[in-house]
Amino acid sequence: MSGNRLLMLMPYQQFVRKAMAQGFRVYSIWDPTYESADYLKEVEALSEEFLLTDFSDVAALRRLVAETAARHGVDHVLHLGREDTQFPVCEEAHALGLALNPPGALRSINDKAEMRRLLHDRGLSPMRTVAVPSPAGVRAALDGFDLPVVVKPTGLDGSRAVRLLRDAEELSAWTAELARYGYDGPVLVEEQLRGPEFSVEALTVAGRHHIIGITAKRLLPSAEFVEAGHLHPAPLPAEQREAMTALVVALLDGAGYRFGPSHTEIILTRQGPRVVESQTRIGGDRIPLLVEVATGFDVESAIFEALRGAEVTPVVANRLASVEFFDIGAGRLESVDGLDEIRALPFVHALTFKYEPGDVVPTVTDSGSRHGHVVVDADSPEQASERIATVLGLLRTVVRPE
């Protein structure tokens, strides 16, 4: 692809650096409420131009995209951030002739209801699901299901307010949670899929879907649908791995996705793999780092290399990588010890702990409220578990419940 002027929406610091390394001049647009002022100052320092706007004002966001693209003679518009604004930005870029995907492709993947419709129409990933226009319609929809069911607000990301309803009495608490998010939009009611959970990472270039790898996930026992950890690559028999990748390729093909990363969550049921949801972005939860530790392949850099016309060549893993998320309990943190000891371990590649003594530690309810994480390498799943156990043994915290 020609041209080196790149307008990026929500570009994280490493995206700007890696785009610059490939010769791109980056113009950045951010919402100032999404990251800290210090973080955004670094993005600003790296960018040719740095603009702030309210992403919830979609009309203003679209105008800013059009004005900025015209002012700088932009060659491409790329949005690798939160998927809730990817579709309108892609629509505007498409109207300007600068989009890397047809807008409908992003809607068919990111919109949970549209994705279910696409899968149903193509006879893929069959499951019982009903879309209702607002939370008020959920109670009536429950009549068609055996409980428990999964309820998903289609307009929220990061596992926010995705819940398992075991009986109708839990509906009131869930609707109150949605109200705290200010959400009154469409909801999916779905049968509960049972089986181990995975995610499939892919990078699409010119309509060809390169499978980067499959990651196994574990959920926190204290918070449904919130990950406790990941292991990459997932130890899977070849037939299961091939079934998952074939399903993801069929989804991306059906949507008409042409360029960019994707992250598709899968549950391996007794009837075969079933898609939970998919997004046109890189997987979160440090999955790109897990891939790089296990294979040496930098998927973030590969996006910009592909945009410059280079071939994508995923690498076979020669070891394992695992991330573990901390849940130290809610309350006031009185002390924390062991962080320096953990950092000194030769198998630790990253460590984050969000709190200092005196801080109030929240209850973990979604991916954003977890208390920190550690990334380790290993030669086997058993060794990964042992190394995570070593880290957790060194992390010593005292939390006083409030």
Secondary structure, DSSP 8 states (H G I E B T S, - for coil): ----EEEEES--HHHHHHHHHTT-EEEEEE-TTSS-HHHHHHHHHHSSEEEE--TT-HHHHHHHHHHHHHHHT-SEEEE-S-GGGHHHHHHHHHHTT--SS-HHHHHHHHSHHHHHHHHHHTT-S---EEEESSGGGHHHHGGGS-S-EEEEETT--TTTT-EEESSGGGHHHHHHHHHHTT--S-EEEEE---S-EEEEEEEEETTEEEEEEEEEEEE-TTSTT-EEEEEES----HHHHHHHHHHHHHHHHHHT--SEEEEEEEEEETTEEEEEEEESS--STTHHHHHHHHH---HHHHHHHHHTT--------SSEEEEEE----SEEEEEEE-HHHHHTSTTEEEEEE---TT-EE----SGGG--EEEEEEESSHHHHHHHHHHHHHH-EEEEE--
